[in-house]
Amino acid sequence: MVCDSGASVILFRASTFPSISHLCSSHDVPPITLSQAGGDPISASAGGTITFTPISATYYLCPDDILKHDLLAVSPLLGTDCHAIFTPTSLSFFHPTSSTPYITGSKAIHDSLWLIDIPPPCPSPNCVLSVRSSHSLPIFRNLADATFVAYQHRAFGSPANSTFSHAVSQNYLSTTPRLTTKIIAQNPPLPLATSFGHQNLIRKNLASSRKSFPPAALSLTSSLAAVRRSRRHQPPPPPEPSDTPHCFLTHRSEWTSSDLTGRYPIPSRDGHEYILVTVFNNYIHLTPQKSRSSAAYVSSFTSIIAFFKSHNSPIIHLHIDNEFSTPVRTLFQQQLPPIPVTFASPDNHRALSAERAIQTAKNHIVATFATVHPTFPPDLWHLLLPLC
């Protein structure tokens, strides 16, 4: 609903009224005739009173073909002693007796119109949502507990419920009182933000990057596989004596993998345009990065090395793609002990565990961004990465 400082009357479209009926009381109002910005007349004779506690104002209903947008005039909503604050991304209406706004709204930074947030119907304080339907909807045992779980779930970026419950069961969120797996199971959070981020809308393999091999290559692969199976039954050759010392490598499960995402659509306020995704032992660490230059990589890897070292999990082996430079190599060689690096082949990035971690990280990023308030500045996305 558009907030119009130049209008003098509150006008609602007939199709909008059901969504705001909980704020309105219908009664007879004197008919009016107004002129739109283009000069077309608007006549209305039905309406009533809309209440944004503690302010009430008269509204009118208009047919949809006459009124293209709902218009909320500022003057009737301010009364005689209230005030409104407009910013480039938000608006708030305040009463002198309270520091909490009774009307809020938002505006995109490049838009020219403020939109009013209409509060949803308030349930009874004693309401307990425990009605089982034929669609097997979850049962909320207690409204206060459900509100608490929903708030905590949003505070952690609206993750998948299984991820949320697992984090609680592993005592990762032990500093949050009252939050247990039992209360989550009894009052499961169901925000749309989780679906936006963690529900795949496209079936797998539709846009696969796996190359299709010609029949000749497939037959050659089958022949090589048969040769390998025949060699399994032959005894291994005796080891040759050598003075070269043996090199014991770490297992792949102990490797750390890193990869850079594509360019983010909106540069951050600090100039970040990329995210360097690092995964170790199923933990995904996100580092904002300003560019793809060597200096940017050195800065990112320096903070990554310090982060894992501060958590008693120093990087002992790094698996990355073939984007590498001499300054980055020097950084790894200067560590104590030096960090060995293994490169993924250019045509087989599936072997790089950070590739799969990027998909998981993007899911968490989308869910977190869908959770924040509409007025959250989009160029501060780098501050949300620790939650993703």
WONOR-V596014 format. One record per helix or strand. SS is the DSSP state (2 for helix, 1 for strand). FROM is the first residue (numbers start at 0). TO is the last residue. If there is no record, write none. Layout:
SS,FROM,TO ; SS,FROM,TO
This chain:
1,1,3 ; 1,9,12 ; 2,16,22 ; 1,23,34 ; 1,40,51 ; 1,54,61 ; 1,70,72 ; 2,73,77 ; 1,82,85 ; 1,89,93 ; 1,102,105 ; 1,113,115 ; 2,142,154 ; 2,160,168 ; 2,180,185 ; 2,191,197 ; 2,214,230 ; 2,251,253 ; 1,255,259 ; 1,273,279 ; 1,282,288 ; 2,293,309 ; 1,316,319 ; 2,325,332 ; 1,339,342 ; 2,348,350 ; 2,352,370 ; 2,377,386
